[in-house]
């Protein structure tokens, strides 16, 4: 087993342990309202951080290329209540079109 697979297995195990600690320690008790509102915002904030780093990230510098209009069009599609898969297809098409033209 290579070192990379050992790391993957270890990270997976640690993730399972961390996810299990909440239910084990809290049992059937509900989270306080303030903490629950913070937990509800965790996934969207993490997703937004991923989108931003993948859109603007480069090799140690800020990249401005065809991905930006694609993400902008996807954001507008989501704002107009389009399904996520439709927004992703539109973003990919816009990005591909700009790269083909440029």
C-alpha positions in Angstrom: 0.0 0.0 0.0 1.5 3.3 -1.0 1.9 6.3 1.2 -0.9 8.2 -0.6 -3.4 5.5 0.1 -2.4 5.4 3.7 -3.1 9.1 4.0 -6.4 8.7 2.2 -7.5 6.0 4.6 -6.3 8.0 7.6 -8.2 11.1 6.5 -11.3 9.0 5.8 -11.1 7.4 9.3 -10.6 10.8 11.0 -13.5 12.2 9.1 -15.8 9.4 10.2 -14.7 9.8 13.8 -15.3 13.6 13.7 -18.7 13.2 12.2 -19.7 10.6 14.8 -18.7 12.8 17.8 -21.7 15.1 17.4 -24.4 12.5 17.7 -22.4 10.6 20.3 -21.9 13.6 22.6 -25.2 15.4 22.0 -27.5 12.3 21.9 -31.0 13.4 21.3 -30.5 17.0 22.5 -31.0 19.8 20.0 -28.3 22.3 19.3 -28.8 25.8 20.5 -30.5 28.1 18.0 -27.5 30.3 17.4 -25.2 27.3 16.8 -27.8 25.6 14.5 -28.0 28.7 12.3 -24.2 28.7 12.0 -24.2 25.0 11.1 -26.9 25.7 8.5 -24.5 28.2 6.8 -21.5 26.0 6.8 -22.1 24.1 3.6 -23.0 27.1 1.4 -20.0 29.0 2.7 -17.6 26.1 2.1 -19.1 25.6 -1.4 -18.6 29.3 -2.2 -15.0 29.2 -1.0 -14.4 26.2 -3.3 -16.0 28.0 -6.3 -14.0 31.1 -5.7 -10.7 29.3 -5.4 -11.4 27.2 -8.5 -12.5 30.2 -10.5 -9.7 32.6 -9.6 -6.9 30.3 -8.5 -3.8 29.8 -10.4 -0.1 29.0 -9.8 0.5 31.4 -6.9 -1.3 34.2 -8.7 -4.8 35.5 -9.5 -6.2 34.1 -12.8 -8.7 36.0 -14.9 -9.9 33.9 -17.8 -13.0 32.4 -19.4 -14.1 30.7 -16.2 -15.3 34.0 -14.7 -18.1 34.7 -17.2 -19.1 31.1 -17.0 -19.5 31.3 -13.2 -21.3 34.7 -13.5 -23.8 33.2 -16.0 -24.4 30.3 -13.6 -24.9 32.6 -10.7 -27.6 34.5 -12.7 -29.2 31.2 -13.7 -29.4 30.1 -10.1 -30.7 33.6 -9.1 -33.5 33.0 -11.7 -34.3 29.7 -10.0 -32.8 27.4 -12.7 -31.9 23.9 -11.5 -28.3 23.5 -10.5 -27.6 21.0 -13.3 -28.9 23.5 -15.9 -26.7 26.3 -14.4 -23.7 24.0 -14.6 -24.3 23.1 -18.2 -24.8 26.8 -19.1 -21.6 27.7 -17.3 -19.7 25.1 -19.1 -21.1 26.1 -22.5 -20.3 29.8 -21.9 -16.8 29.0 -20.8 -16.2 26.7 -23.7 -17.6 29.2 -26.2 -15.4 32.0 -24.8 -12.3 29.7 -24.9 -13.1 28.7 -28.5 -13.5 32.3 -29.7 -10.5 33.7 -27.8 
